[in-house]
Amino acid sequence: MASMKFNNVYLKDAFSIAGPLESEGQIRKFDLNMDDYYYNEKSFMDAEIKMQRVVIENLIFRNKLANKIDVLIGGDLSNQIAITSFSAKHFTIPFLGIYNACATFAEGLLLASNFIENKVMKNALVVTSSHNLNSERQFRFPIEYGAPRASTTTFTATGAVGTVVTNEKSRVRIESATIGNVTDFEQYDATHMGAVMTPAAVQVLLKHLNDLQRDVSYYDLIVTGDLGEVGLKIFRECLKEQNIKIKNHMDAGCEIFVPSQEIYSGASGPVTLPLVLFNKILKNNKYKKILIIATGALHSKDTTNQKKIIPSIAHAVSLEVLS
């Protein structure tokens, strides 16, 4: 069974940095807001490395965890997770580099939770990031190219998010999780990530509910990320075909930007879901049982250029907000 339950795993803290457009969107208030895409560095890659480093440093400092982090788990969208590897070299912490595209953060939570639950470790730090100008030139076109965008296109969010997963009891407990399968529904269009990732989101939701014998009404909120406006509609249509009526649902890709910013179908990138989770959802006291479903498109610039099908993945993590 790909689902598992946890009894003693908690989220101790989180720290977020958001880019200039994200800071002008729906949420606006993050731990740190960037004034521009360079973040006082010489290149966009250096800016993203710095974002991760600042997130990690702040989590360690304000939680007094110097020399107490057992493992750093993280990944990003750049070639061979270069950003996370370069940021990790600034710390003498055992490092696990992971990649599941925009589902990377949930994958990190899954791994960290298993280490904590099995008493292998006490504290793990999970981090991820994305930078619009790094990702767009890798997976689509450089911004300077001026290529026209399809209405289905999502806009890679800029930011970094980290959290401490621990055995120390806190307000938020990681209650259970489900590992998804790689799905392939013959989607080729790298400008239509919603269509690519929706099947994986549906698959892991059905698996999670079946494994744990739950209904969608068990959760106060189910959050997918990052399907965007178009993918959100496809997701709900797919669930209707499964006779599942879902009312308690939002997609993180639709919660970052505002319509006046003209960001096409919404936000994407591995930072999208955790930005919304920590800076909007967990700050709203009405949600006690939350299921996050992080989705990722598992293509590269090489596979896309060779016109190969784009596989996708999704993982589900169940959170409980304790009173």
C-alpha positions in Angstrom: 0.0 0.0 0.0 1.4 3.4 -1.0 -0.4 5.2 1.9 1.0 5.5 5.4 0.0 7.0 8.7 2.1 8.9 11.2 1.7 9.3 14.9 4.6 11.6 15.9 5.5 13.9 13.1 4.9 17.7 13.2 5.7 20.9 11.3 7.6 23.1 13.7 8.0 26.2 11.6 8.2 27.6 8.0 9.9 30.5 6.3 9.0 32.0 2.9 10.5 34.4 0.4 8.3 35.6 -2.5 9.2 37.4 -5.7 8.1 40.9 -6.8 5.0 39.8 -8.7 4.0 37.3 -6.1 4.2 40.1 -3.5 1.7 42.1 -5.5 -0.8 39.2 -5.7 -3.5 37.8 -3.4 -1.4 37.0 -0.4 1.2 39.9 -0.4 2.6 39.2 3.1 5.5 36.8 3.3 8.4 36.5 5.6 10.5 38.3 3.0 9.5 40.0 -0.2 12.0 40.4 -3.1 12.2 43.9 -4.8 13.5 42.4 -8.0 14.5 39.1 -9.6 18.2 39.6 -9.0 17.9 39.7 -5.2 21.2 41.8 -5.1 23.1 39.0 -7.0 24.7 39.0 -10.4 22.5 36.3 -12.0 19.1 34.8 -11.6 20.7 31.5 -10.6 22.6 33.2 -7.8 19.4 34.9 -6.7 17.6 31.5 -6.4 20.6 30.0 -4.5 20.5 33.0 -2.1 16.7 32.6 -1.6 17.2 29.0 -0.4 20.2 29.9 1.7 18.3 32.7 3.5 15.3 30.4 4.1 17.5 27.7 5.7 19.5 30.2 7.7 16.4 31.8 9.1 14.8 28.5 10.1 17.9 27.3 11.8 18.4 30.6 13.6 14.9 31.4 14.9 14.3 27.8 16.0 17.7 27.5 17.7 18.6 24.4 15.6 22.3 25.0 15.0 23.9 21.5 14.8 20.5 20.0 15.4 19.2 19.4 11.8 19.8 15.7 11.0 19.1 16.0 7.3 18.4 18.7 4.7 16.0 17.5 2.0 15.3 19.6 -1.0 15.1 20.2 -4.8 14.3 22.7 -7.5 13.6 22.9 -11.2 17.1 23.8 -12.5 19.3 21.2 -14.3 20.3 18.4 -11.9 18.7 20.4 -9.0 21.7 22.7 -9.2 20.2 25.4 -7.1 19.6 23.2 -4.0 23.0 21.6 -4.3 24.7 24.9 -4.4 22.8 26.2 -1.5 23.4 23.0 0.5 27.2 23.4 0.3 26.9 26.4 2.6 25.8 24.1 5.5 27.5 21.1 7.2 24.2 19.2 7.1 23.7 15.7 5.6 21.9 16.4 2.3 19.3 14.5 0.2 18.7 16.1 -3.2 15.3 15.2 -4.6 13.3 15.9 -7.8 9.7 15.5 -8.6 9.3 18.8 -10.4 6.4 20.8 -8.8 5.7 17.9 -6.5 9.2 18.1 -4.9 8.1 19.7 -1.6 5.5 17.0 -0.9 8.1 14.4 -1.7 10.4 16.0 0.8 7.7 16.0 3.5 7.1 12.3 2.8 10.7 11.3 3.2 11.2 13.5 6.3 8.1 12.2 7.9 9.3 8.6 7.5 12.7 9.4 9.1 11.0 11.1 12.0 8.2 8.5 12.5 10.7 5.6 12.6 12.9 7.5 15.1 15.9 7.6 12.7 16.0 11.4 13.1 14.6 14.1 15.2 14.7 17.2 12.9 14.6 17.4 9.2 14.6 20.6 7.1 12.7 20.5 3.8 13.3 23.2 1.2 12.3 24.1 -2.3 12.4 27.0 -4.7 11.7 28.3 -8.2 12.6 31.4 -10.1 10.6 32.5 -13.1 13.5 33.6 -15.2 15.5 30.4 -14.5 12.6 28.0 -15.2 11.0 29.6 -18.2 14.2 29.6 -20.2 14.7 25.9 -19.4 11.3 24.5 -20.0 9.7 27.0 -22.4 11.4 30.1 -23.8 13.6 32.9 -22.3 11.5 35.9 -21.5 13.6 38.0 -23.7 12.6 35.9 -26.7 9.1 37.5 -26.6 7.3 34.3 -27.6 3.5 34.5 -27.5 1.9 32.5 -24.7 -1.1 30.2 -24.9 -4.0 30.9 -22.5 -3.4 27.5 -20.9 0.2 28.5 -19.9 1.1 28.8 -16.2 3.6 31.3 -14.9 6.5 29.9 -12.8 6.3 31.5 -9.4 9.4 33.0 -7.9 10.2 32.2 -4.2 11.6 29.8 -1.7 10.0 27.9 1.2 11.4 25.8 3.9 9.9 24.0 6.9 11.2 22.0 9.9 9.7 18.5 10.2 10.2 17.2 13.8 9.1 14.9 16.5 8.5 17.9 18.8 4.8 18.4 19.2 3.5 21.6 17.6 0.3 23.1 16.1 0.5 21.2 12.8 0.7 17.4 12.6 1.5 15.4 9.5 -1.1 12.7 9.9 -0.7 10.5 6.8 0.5 10.5 3.2 0.2 8.7 -0.1 2.9 8.2 -2.7 1.6 8.6 -6.3 2.5 6.8 -9.5 4.0 8.3 -12.6 1.1 8.7 -15.0 1.1 9.1 -18.8 -2.0 10.3 -20.5 -0.4 11.1 -23.8 -0.1 14.9 -23.2 2.7 16.6 -25.2 2.0 20.3 -24.7 4.5 22.0 -22.3 2.3 25.1 -22.3 -0.6 23.1 -20.9 0.6 21.8 -17.5 -2.9 21.6 -16.1 -3.8 18.9 -18.6 -0.5 17.1 -18.1 -0.7 16.9 -14.3 -4.5 16.5 -13.6 -4.5 12.7 -14.2 -1.8 12.3 -11.5 -3.7 14.5 -9.1 -6.9 12.4 -9.6 -5.0 9.2 -9.3 -3.3 9.9 -6.0 -6.5 11.4 -4.5 -8.5 8.2 -5.3 -5.7 6.1 -4.0 -5.5 8.1 -0.8 -9.2 7.9 -0.1 -9.4 4.2 -0.9 -6.3 3.2 1.1 -7.4 5.1 4.2 -11.2 4.5 3.7 -12.1 8.1 3.6 -14.5 10.4 1.7 -13.6 13.8 0.4 -15.8 15.3 3.1 -13.3 14.0 5.7 -11.2 17.1 4.9 -12.0 20.7 5.6 -9.9 21.6 2.6 -8.2 19.7 -0.3 -5.5 21.7 -2.0 -4.0 20.8 -5.4 -1.0 22.5 -6.8 -0.3 23.7 -9.3 -3.0 22.9 -11.9 -4.0 26.5 -12.6 -7.3 27.8 -13.8 -7.6 25.5 -16.8 -6.3 22.4 -14.9 -8.7 23.1 -12.0 -11.7 22.8 -14.4 -10.3 19.6 -15.8 -9.6 18.2 -12.3 -13.2 18.8 -11.2 -14.6 17.3 -14.4 -12.5 14.2 -13.9 -13.8 13.8 -10.4 -17.4 14.1 -11.6 -16.7 11.1 -13.9 -15.7 9.2 -10.7 -19.0 10.3 -9.0 -17.0 12.5 -6.6 -18.5 15.9 -5.7 -15.8 18.1 -4.3 -16.8 21.4 -2.7 -13.9 21.8 -0.2 -11.2 22.3 -2.9 -8.8 25.0 -4.1 -5.8 25.0 -6.4 -2.7 26.8 -5.2 -1.9 27.9 -8.7 -5.0 30.1 -8.6 -4.2 31.7 -5.3 -1.0 33.5 -5.9 -1.7 36.2 -8.5 -4.7 38.5 -9.2 -6.5 38.8 -12.6 -5.1 42.3 -13.3 -1.6 40.8 -13.4 -2.6 38.9 -16.5 -0.7 35.7 -15.6 -2.6 33.5 -18.0 -3.8 30.2 -16.3 -2.1 31.0 -12.9 1.0 30.1 -11.0 3.2 27.0 -11.3 6.5 25.8 -9.8 7.4 23.8 -6.7 7.2 26.8 -4.5 3.6 27.5 -5.4 1.8 25.1 -3.1 4.0 25.7 0.0 3.7 29.5 -0.5 -0.1 29.2 -0.3 -0.1 26.5 2.4 2.1 28.4 4.9 1.0 32.0 4.1 -2.7 31.6 3.5 -4.2 28.2 4.5 -2.5 27.6 7.8 -3.2 31.2 8.9 -6.9 30.5 8.5 -8.2 28.8 11.7 -11.2 27.3 10.0 -9.2 24.5 8.4 -8.4 21.7 10.8 -8.0 18.7 8.4 -6.1 19.6 5.2 -5.0 17.4 2.3 -2.3 18.8 0.0 -1.8 17.2 -3.4 1.4 18.5 -5.0 1.6 17.8 -8.8 4.6 17.7 -11.0 5.4 17.4 -14.8 8.3 15.1 -15.3 9.7 16.4 -18.6 13.0 18.0 -19.5 13.9 20.4 -22.3 15.4 17.4 -24.2 12.3 15.2 -24.0 10.1 18.1 -25.0 12.3 19.0 -27.9 12.1 15.4 -29.0 8.3 15.6 -28.9 8.0 13.0 -26.2 5.0 12.5 -24.0 5.1 14.4 -20.7 4.6 12.1 -17.7 3.4 13.5 -14.4 3.4 12.6 -10.7 1.5 13.7 -7.6 1.9 13.0 -3.9 -0.7 13.6 -1.1 0.1 14.7 2.4 -2.6 15.0 5.1 -2.2 17.7 7.8 -4.1 18.2 11.1 -4.2 21.6 12.8 -4.3 20.9 16.5 -6.1 23.2 18.9 
